[in-house]
Amino acid sequence: MRKLKMVWGRALLGAPAWGVYLAAVALCVLTGLLLVLLETRLAGSLRGWLAPLSMSLLAGGFLGWAINSSKDSRNSNNWEIAQGLRKREFFVHYQPIVTANSGHCIGVEVLARWRHPVQGFIPSQLFIPAAEEAGLIVALTRYLLRCVGHELGQIMLPPGFVVGVNISASHLTTRDIIEDCRLLLSVLKDKQIRLVLEVSERVALEEHEESLKVVQELKAMGIQLALDDFGAGHADRQYLQKWGFDYLKVEKGYVSAIGKDSFRSNILDGILVNANQLGLKVVVKGVETQGQQSYLHAKGFQYLQGFFFGKPMTLNHFRRWLYAEVAHEAESPRPAASRAEGA
């Protein structure tokens, strides 16, 4: 089912280009048919109808190719995503980040979602790369930051609550990110949140002077940086120190290897040792069982994230989940497993 949905997603992202092509073919075929009918009426015979109709098909194919190949034509990904932004089809979900010892929620990761009016939910692994390719990933992120400010402004949050927002490496090359973050912090100033910008290790940050200045200004504003998907790339100590990361978010493949792959488990232990030496906090993603939580807590990891504690939720769902947690903790501590069942 998931594979079928991804196929439909790919078809959706290519729909505008194919639409232009088929429309051009249909227009030329219709013109050809009109010519055939006109010739038939004048000549009183259907002889010779095949030639103009064939020429119409060829002309339609050429016209469609010319339109889609021209530099002025709109890229299909560009068109679909730009339409989605204009019509506010994109929204956010929130996935809890919790402490390893008790499962207490200390923050969330903000995740982008797209509900298309025809195809329904489009997987993020499709539309995020498409937005990057279309040059619209920054516009999408700016839109989502405004959504976060509007939504989280409606609920009570504990002081120091972490709000992690994924951004692309290219976003750090523009000063727009500074203004966007300043606006978000001003909207949520009474919440006293801790804003964390997450960039993936899969795409290395380019060491431009402007990018380093942007990061310095963000740091001066109290904004922190997290290296997401850690372990999936090739970041070394120098890279971590140069960019001043505050968090490492470990790629979930390391958690799934617990008890199955001793080599990857040893790497997980090494990540914690190195992070402690550099003064970095570690968030382990992909926790799905009580056994994984117990193992990671025993190893000394502090923060976890995964379906065991809570799946990505809408604001209303997260509000109920968070308030239920606060109410239960006020009465008596409850095990993390009951929280996971409630999510």
N, C-alpha and C positions, 0 to 999 in steps of 0.2 A: 504493500500500500504506500509506504514511504517512497519507494523507488518510482511508483506511478506518479505520485504527486510531484516529484522532482522533474519527471519528464514533462508533465503539464506546465511546471514552472518555466522550464526552458522554452517550451512552445509559446508561453505567454510573453516572455521577454523578447521573442522574435516576431511577435504578432504584428506590430506596426509595419515593419519592413515587408513582410509577406502580404499584408493588406494593401500596401501601395502597389506592389507588384501585380497582385491579382486584379486590383481595380483598373490598372493600366491595360492588362490583357482583356478584361471584360469590356472596357470602353472601345478598344480597337475592334474586338469581335462584333460588338453591337454596330459599330460603323460599317464593318464589312457586310453584315446581314442587311443593313439598310441599303447598301450599294447593290447587293444581290437582288433584293426586292425591286429596287428601282430599275435595274437592268432587265429583270424578268417582265416587269410591266411594259417596258419600252419594246423589248424584243419578242415578248409573248412566249418565251421558252426558258427552261431552267438550265439550258446548256451554258457552260462556262462559269457556273456558280462556284466551283471548287477553287479556281485560281484566286479570285478576290478574297474568299474566306481564308485560304491558306496565308495569303499576304497579310491579312488582318491579324492572324495569330502571331506571325513573325514580328509584325510591327508592334503588337502589344508586348511581346516578350522583350524586344529591344527597348521599348519605352520604359517598362518597369525596371529593367537593369540600369538604364541611364539615370532614372530618378534616384534609385537606391544607391548608385555609385557616385552620384554628384557630391561635391564637398559641402553643398548647402543643405543636403537632406538631413533630417533629424535621425540620429542614432536611435535604434529601437529601445535600448536600455535607457537612454537619456529620456526619451519620450514617456515611457511607462513610469519611471521613477519621478520625473518632474510632475507628471499628472497626479501621482500618488501624494506628493507633497502639497500640491495645490488643493487637492480634495481631502487632505488630512486623513489619509488611509493608514499612515504609519502611527504607531503608538508604542508604549513601553510596558514591559513587565519587570517585576522586582524579584530577585532571588536572594534569600537571606544568607548572610555570613555570620557564623556562630563561633562561640568559644569551644575548644575541643573538650574541655573538662565537663561542662554542664549543658552545652547546646544553647546557651544564652545568646540572643541575637544582638550583635553589635553594629550591624550595617547591612547594606544590600548592594548587589551588582545590578545596574540598570541594563536591560537587554532590549534591543530593537525588535519590533514585530511589524508585519505588514499584512493587512487584511484587504485583499483585492476584491472589488465588487463582483467580479465574474469567477475568478479562480479560487476565491477564499484565501486561506492562509498560505503565504509563500514562505518557504523555509529560508531562514536567515543566511544559510550557507550558499544560497543562490543570489539573494538580492544584495547582500553586502559586497561581494566581489563585483557584481554588476554595477553597483553605485560607484565603486572605485574606478572601474573601467570607463564609466560614463563621465567621470569627473564631478560627480554629485555627492561624494561621500561627506565632504565638509558641510554642504548645505543640509544634508540629512542629519548629521550630528548636531548642527546648530538648531534645527527644528526640534530634535529630541531633547536637547538641553532646556528649551523653553517649556516643553511638555513636563519635564521633571520638576521645574520650578513651580509650575501651575499646580501639579498634583500633590507634591510633597508639602506644599504650603497649606494644604487642607487638613493635614493630620498632625497629631502630637508625636514628637520624636524625642528620645532622650538626648541630653547634651553629649556632643562628641560622636554622634551617630555617623558612621561611615557611609558615604554615597559614592560608589564606584561607577564611573561612566567610561565606556569604551570609546576611544578616538583613534583615528588613523594616523600613521606616521606623517602624512602630508599635512595634517592639521597643525602640527607643531611648527610648520614652516611659515605660518601666517599669524598675524597679530589678532586675527578675529577671535582666536581661542581665548585671548586675554579678556577681551570685552565680554564674550559670552559667559566666561566663568565669573567675572565681576558682577554681571547682571544676575546670574543664578545665586551668588552669595548674598547679594543685596535683597533679593526676593525672600531668601530663606535665612536672613540674618538673625531672626528671633529663634530659629531652630538650633543654632550653634552646631551646624553639621561640619563634618570633616570631608571635604571634597577630594576624591582621588581619581586622577585620570589614568586609565589603563591603556597601554599600548602593547601590541602583540610582539613577542620575540620572533615570530615568523618573518617579520619585515623589519630589517635593521633601520634604525634612525640614522639619517644622513647628517654628518657632522658639519653642517653649515653654521657660520657665525651667527646668523639671524635666529636659527633654531635654538642655539645655546642661550641667546639673550632672552628668547621667549620663555624658555624653561626657568631661567633665573628670575624673571618677573613673576612667573606663576608661583615659584617657591616663596618669593617675598610676600605674596598674597596669602600664604599659608596653605597653598594647594600642594598635595602630594602626588607622587607618581608611582604607578605599579607596573611591573613587567609581567604581562599576561602570557599564558601558554609557556611558562618557563620550563625548559627541558626539551622544547621542540625546535629550538634554534641553536645558535652558537655564541651566546653572550658570555663574555668572560668577566673577570673582576674589573679590568680596566673600563670596560663598557658600562658596567653597573655604576662605578664610581664617577665616571665622566658625566653621566646624565643624572646622577643623584637620585636613583630610585629609592623609594621608601618601603615598598612591598614587592615580594615575589609571589606570583600566583602559579602554583605548580600545575603543569599539564596533567589532565585527569588520567592519562594512560598509566602513570606511575601508581595511582591508587588501585586501579584494576589489576595491577601486577602483584599486589600484596598477597603472599601465600602461594604464588604461582611462579614468579620470576625473581629469584634471589638477587640476580645482578641488578635489576631495576630497583629493587627494594634497598640495596646497598647505596645506589645513587641517590635515592630519596633521603637516606640518612646523611649522606655527604652534603646535600643541598642545605639541610638544616644547620650543619656545622659551619659551612661557609657563610650562610646568611647571618648567623649569630656573630661571627667574626667581623662582618661588615656592618653590623647594627641594623639589619633589615628584618622586617616582619614577614612571616611566611603564611600564605593562605593556600591550603591544599584543596583543590577542586575535585569534583566527581565522587564524593563520599556517598555510598549507597547502602551500607550495612552497618549494624551495630559493631560487628567485628572490626571493620575498617576504622571506625571512630575510636574504639578501644586501643587498637594498635597505634594509631597516630598520637593519641593522647599519651600513651605509655612512652613513646619515643620522644616526646617533648614538644610536639607541634601545638601551637596556640589557637590557630583559627582554621575553620573548615567551611566547606561549601559543597552542597550536593543535594540530590533528591531525597536522601535520608532525612534531612531536616526540613526541606521545603522546595517544591518545584517553582519555577518562575510563575509569578502571580500578577493579576491585575491589581490596581491600587486598592479597590474595595476588598478583594480577597486578602491582600497583604495586611490591610488595616485590621481586619478581623483576626488574622493569625497573630499579629503583633500584640494587639490588645488582650487577646486570650492568654498569651504568654506572660504579659505583665501582671494580669490578674492572678494567674496560677502561682507566679513567683512571689506575689505579695502574701499568698496564703501559705504555700509550702513549695519547696523545690520539687519539680517533676522530672522524670527521666526523659532524655532526648527522644526515645522511641515513641512516646505518646505524642510529642510535638510533631513528629514526622507523620504519624497517622492522621493528625488533625489537618495537616497540610494537604 
